């Protein structure tokens, strides 16, 4: 199992870079994206997370998320996508 710790804000300005970095880091098997060091996040975080899930499906990886920021969890609930975000 690989663990990737996200250390930059999950905001619109970083979304494209984070999406690409996460895609590049995917390996076969389970990957955990750990958000414990994220200090700021907006709705673009959900787009990035869903993008990582799509990329994982294509690369025979399984993605799980740990320590999702509370604001992102609230947005996921609001948008009705909580069930799409597998937790580690």
C-alpha positions as CSV (number, residue, x, y, z in Angstrom):
1,X,0.0,0.0,0.0
2,X,1.3,3.4,-0.9
3,X,0.6,6.5,1.1
4,X,0.7,9.9,-0.4
5,X,0.6,12.9,2.0
6,X,-0.9,16.0,0.4
7,X,0.9,19.1,1.7
8,X,-0.4,22.0,-0.3
9,X,-3.8,23.7,-0.2
10,X,-6.6,21.8,-2.1
11,X,-7.8,24.9,-3.9
12,X,-8.6,25.9,-7.5
13,X,-5.1,27.4,-8.1
14,X,-3.5,24.0,-7.3
15,X,-6.2,21.6,-8.7
16,X,-4.6,20.9,-12.1
17,X,-1.2,20.3,-10.6
18,X,-2.5,18.1,-7.8
19,X,-4.6,16.0,-10.3
20,X,-1.6,15.4,-12.5
21,X,0.7,14.7,-9.5
22,X,-1.8,12.2,-8.1
23,X,-2.2,10.5,-11.4
24,X,1.5,10.2,-11.9
25,X,1.9,8.7,-8.4
26,X,-0.6,5.9,-8.9
27,X,0.8,2.4,-8.7
28,X,-0.9,-0.9,-9.0
29,X,-2.5,-1.8,-5.7
30,X,-3.9,0.4,-3.0
31,X,-3.0,4.1,-2.7
32,X,-4.0,6.2,0.2
33,X,-4.2,9.9,-0.2
34,X,-3.7,11.4,3.2
35,X,-5.0,15.0,3.7
36,X,-3.8,15.3,7.4
37,X,-1.5,18.2,6.4
38,X,-3.9,20.1,4.3
39,X,-4.7,23.5,5.8
40,X,-7.1,24.9,3.1
41,X,-9.5,23.3,0.7
42,X,-12.4,24.3,-1.5
43,X,-14.8,22.6,-3.8
44,X,-12.1,21.9,-6.4
45,X,-10.8,19.3,-3.9
46,X,-13.8,17.1,-4.8
47,X,-13.0,17.4,-8.5
48,X,-9.4,16.4,-7.9
49,X,-10.4,13.4,-5.7
50,X,-12.9,12.1,-8.2
51,X,-10.3,12.6,-10.9
52,X,-7.9,10.4,-8.9
53,X,-10.6,7.7,-8.6
54,X,-11.1,7.7,-12.3
55,X,-7.4,7.5,-13.0
56,X,-7.0,4.7,-10.5
57,X,-9.7,2.6,-12.2
58,X,-7.7,2.9,-15.5
59,X,-4.4,2.0,-13.8
60,X,-5.6,-1.0,-11.8
61,X,-5.1,0.9,-8.6
62,X,-7.4,1.3,-5.6
63,X,-7.6,4.7,-4.1
64,X,-8.7,5.5,-0.5
65,X,-8.8,8.8,1.3
66,X,-7.6,9.6,4.8
67,X,-8.2,12.6,7.0
68,X,-10.4,14.4,4.5
69,X,-10.9,18.0,5.7
70,X,-14.2,18.7,7.3
71,X,-15.2,21.3,4.8
72,X,-14.6,18.9,1.9
73,X,-16.7,16.2,3.7
74,X,-19.5,18.8,4.1
75,X,-19.4,19.7,0.4
76,X,-19.4,16.0,-0.5
77,X,-22.6,15.6,1.6
78,X,-24.1,18.7,0.0
79,X,-23.4,17.4,-3.5
80,X,-24.5,13.8,-2.7
81,X,-21.1,12.2,-3.6
82,X,-20.0,11.1,-0.1
83,X,-20.5,7.4,-1.1
84,X,-18.1,7.9,-4.0
85,X,-15.2,8.7,-1.6
86,X,-13.7,5.5,-0.2
87,X,-12.2,6.1,3.3
88,X,-9.0,4.6,4.5
